[in-house]
Amino acid sequence: MEKLLFKFILMGSTDGKTNVICITSIETPDGRVFEVPDELRPVSKHTAILSSNVYTKIKNSLKKRHQSRTGWIPLNSDLKEIYLDEGENLQFGEQYLDEIKREAISSNNNTNSDALEQKNIGKIADRFLMEKFSNKTINADQWISEFESECGRFEIINNEEKIEILKHRLEKQCVDWYSSMLIKLTVNSEWAVWKDNFCETFGNKGWSQVKYAFTFRFQAGSLLEYATKKERLLLEVNKHIDIQTMMHLIVMGLPDYIVDKIDKETVKSTASLYNEIGKHEHVANKNNISRYKKYTYDYKGKANKTKPCRTCENLNKVKIKNVLSCNTTEDITRAIRNQNKHMTAHLEERDLEITEKYRRKARNPLESHVVLQVTPKLWQALTSAGRIHVDLQRTEVCSHCGGAHMRADCQMHKDGKPPSCINCKDVKGKTWSTAPSARAVQPDRGEP
């Protein structure tokens, strides 16, 4: 025997991270095939072959995992001693190799091809030239027809294969529909049943999506992006729409200053329409920039003065009615803090911030209704009370000595001295009518 046919396969190692070249079988010139045991398959164990030119070229040819190559290697004296005994029986590693029958080889090849095809169904689904189906897809009937066309392009004919590959083309809540259908019908059911249920479930019987496709208009951005999206929406509604109608609908969604620049006679197809629209792309961009500049000019310097909405303006506001107009915001704030401690004692200093928003006239010309902006916690405390104490007196008079201070700050009261009258400065105990200053201003009741 002058040569042997070795079959090399690039396989994964035990760790699954690296690739190893293995010899799986050896064939003789008369067509007999012998299997190499698993523990003897790594080419590193066949040291005599590593130096041959045939192995070097086969090694350079194997690029992907599970890729295989066969090559005839001439037998020199060293190789004959390793792979053949005295009777030219195939051996390796001090053991004879088992012969593989032709029927087993053909059956094994068919099984491997079926397994490889089954394993690559996900990759075939990724090669479909169509978008995945979701609830946002307008026409379910049209989508399922395109799905069947793609299945025919990849020669997917069996019902089970179609049902299995359908899962890879669904997304979002449609996957839940697939799972429930799989429980009810299983993967061994007829494809026609799945198709009818799909169209009945996701077929849109309303006009909202059709209305959106026909009324879709250019707002801002790229004109070509608008045109291509408009075309896609129209085709999803009706893929048999004529070219002339489609071009008219696309043009009707463009701004007037763009429509006036497009010559109707030169536009014969969607490609020529896109070419004309692309020529005026700079006009749309210039218009967008001018609107942006106008916006920034109107609001220049007002970034920190953003006007809140009407709802936010009405939040945390309280109205204090019938307050003397002579009181300032500071007076009212001081009165709320000092005279209403029974409702504000639990609040922190930051929760007592008060801002006057505006005033409204009251019936009394000397009074007004004051609207204050307060913090949320203070607003809750004031509105829960309903009424608050606001001292409108501007002068402080001591009830003990009549001085311009409060009784708590009176030194005479602290020293234990008796109280005195504010009118006559005499010691209290007399009535107001008997005080000298009061008698001086009292009229004589005997006179007419």
Secondary structure, DSSP 4 states (H G I P E B T S, - for coil): --EEEEEEEEEE-TTSSSEEEEEEEEE-TTS-EEEPPGGG-BGGG-TTTTTSHHHHHHHHH--STT-EEEEEEE--HHHHHHHB-TT--BBSSSSBPEEEPHHHHHHHHHHHHHHHHHHTHHHHHHT-SSPPB-TT-S-HHHHHHHHHHHHHHTT--SHHHHHHHHGGGB-TTHHHHHHHHHHHH-TTS-HHHHHHHHHHHH---SSHHHHHHHH----SS-HHHHHHHHHHHHHHH-TT--HHHHHHHHHHTS-HHHHTTS-GGG--SHHHHHHHHHHTHHHHHHHHHHHHHHHHHHTTT-TT-PPPPHHHHTTTEEEEEEEETT--HHHHHHHHHHH-HHHHTTS-GGGG-EEEEEEEE-SSTTEEEEEEEE-HHHHHHHHHH-------------TTT--SS-GGG-HHHHHTPPPB-TTT-PBTTS-GGGSHHHHHHS--TT--
